């Protein structure tokens, strides 16, 4: 008579338990690997910048492209190995090369290289894990304006305002290339259309009734300095023309939704011009309850060369 072997229940339980442990361990290892995987946006920016450099002619770049490509390749290797701070340090050297103060000639290619390299550097700092950027973390990346009040009485108000790191983007307009500078929490504004658009911090201040507010002293601290042809301020960009309201019985033409034409004021870009002439301004705007309100605005100054 043939014999039948039946596995003992405890053995089955041990095998099932071991399989479950293996699955859990495998899941944990996969999760750990995925957490340290390089950011796709960072890798795409590395590829785009390397492709742009490779496509440049021999004399188009402000410095030989071979050295810049070597720096980028080394930074990419550092980043993929999880050494984000080493990659950031190499990109700092890249930015110094393409925007060296020793170079008196400015070029659109050099400015594009700086903007793309700066954007890549900021992206690494903003997407890397805290442990990876422990020694090179920049708290200003993505930071909103932080106000530290000093003296605050009926006679005097002192405050210190800290701004985040600038974000750069290349934009075209009027057949030319410009760089748009934005700072988290600041408005993109300027005193006149067509002049360089500077980030502006605006805040209301309460003034005791009967008093007159004025700015007695300003001590700006330069935190970032870089060459750029600032994008001109377009106050009504993206807004449709007022002529749209004239069409009642028929749809307005598509051109009415195109918005105003691109505005550029060459006088504001003349060499030696500093914009704005007064980076801090205070304007009375009216009353609220028993207090007068003043509007304070701070703009990032820029000088034209």
Buried (B, 14 or more C-beta within 10 A) or exposed (E): EEEEEEEEEEEEEEEEEEEEEEEEEEEEEEEEEEEEEBBEEBBEBBEEBBEBBEEBEEEEBBBEBEEBBEBBEBBBEBBBEBBBBBBBBBBBBBBEBBBEEEBEEBBBBBBBBBBBBBBBBBBBBBBBEEEBBEEBBBEBBBBEBEEEEEEEEEEEBEEEEBBBBBBBEBEEBEEEBBBBBBBBBBBBBBBBBBBBBBBBBEEEBBBEEEEEBEEEEEEEEEEEEBBBBBBBBBBEBEEBBEEEEEEEEEEBEEEBEEBBEBBBBEEBBEEEBEBBEEBBBBEEEEEEEEEBBBBBBBBBBBEBE
